[in-house]
């Protein structure tokens, strides 16, 4: 076993492609962080395997903030850039997004989360810093929308690549690291501003085969906290 770093932030995004919330601690379940990507908007006319309505379609989505409101069951609250608040399933919110984006949308609620590949993502500060330096942007981890950000104590980027095929232990949880996270145009968008810089994706392509961070599947659930050690087994 090898200590490879410390968790510096835990984030969930209750509505896919909207702003999320930082958590000082959380249960990590077999489906990932509770409430993460539980709600999504879908392009009603899409016939492709990635039908989601995201900030690539409407960058203003990144200015919407979301939070999971405790209850039985918990609900998801969305706050618009103008300060209005809606439940994620409010038809008024759906109509407003359709009108603003010019796209026909439907809603999807899935307690398991609407993930692209796997329920957990991890990235190191060194990787964020290297891509930011190459692209000439601020080193903000938020643009990568990861579940867990890790300080490895080193400036060497892309060390996450060697975690693939191994197990990471954080707190009580254990995560099988399954594959590199191949990035798309989402990382060109600043969070939460939505300003685009194609240089970020270009840097990922040139420096690490268009990948930044890794995907993981939880096989032992447990509590995790900011400040937890990250152990590579």
Buried (B, 14 or more C-beta within 10 A) or exposed (E): EEEBBBBBBBBBBBBBBBBBBEBEBBBBBEBBBBBBBBBBBBBEEBEEEEBBBBBBBBBBBBBBBBBBEEEEEEBBBBBBBEEEEBBBEBEEBBEBBBEEBEBEBBBBEEEEBBBBEBBBBBBBBBBBBBBBEBBEBEBEBBBBBBBBBBBBEEEEBBBBBEBBEEBBBBBBBBBBBBBBBBBBEBBBBBBBEBEBBEBBBBBBEEBBEBBBBBBBBBEEBBEBBBEBEBBBE
